[in-house]
C-alpha cells in the first residue's frame, strides 16, 4: 500500500534562491517556489496504518521551514566558499557573490539542483522521524514550481 503527501496541497513549500555553476542559464542567481512531496510504501500495521500522516508532514514541514527564504549554497560543489565577519563569500568562475551569513543555508550537497535537494530532503526526513518497521520504501519529490521536479526513492530495512 502507498500513502502520498502532495506538498502543494498540504502547503509544504519554501521559496529560496540558488544558482547552478557551469550550467549556463541556471548559473545565474535566481529563485523558485518549491514544494516537497512524499510517497511511503509499506504494509498497513495492526491498526491499518502505513505511516502517521501527521508525523510525516511535520518532518517535511520542518525541513521546508529550515530552507525557506534562504540562499541555498552547496558545500560540496565546485565553488569556493568562505565565511567571515558574518558574511558568506562564494566564488565560481568569474563570479563572486557575498551574502549575509544569516541569509544562507549551506547544505551538504554537490549542487542546488532539484535532484540534489530531493536527495538531501529524503535523508533529512529519515533522520527526523523513526520509520516504522512496516515501511518498505520512501520516495521524495522536490518541485521547482508546479509540475516540474525531481524524485528519489530509498528502500528501508
Order of alpha helices (4+ residues) and beta strands (2+ residues): beta-beta-beta-alpha-beta-beta-beta-beta-beta-alpha-beta-beta
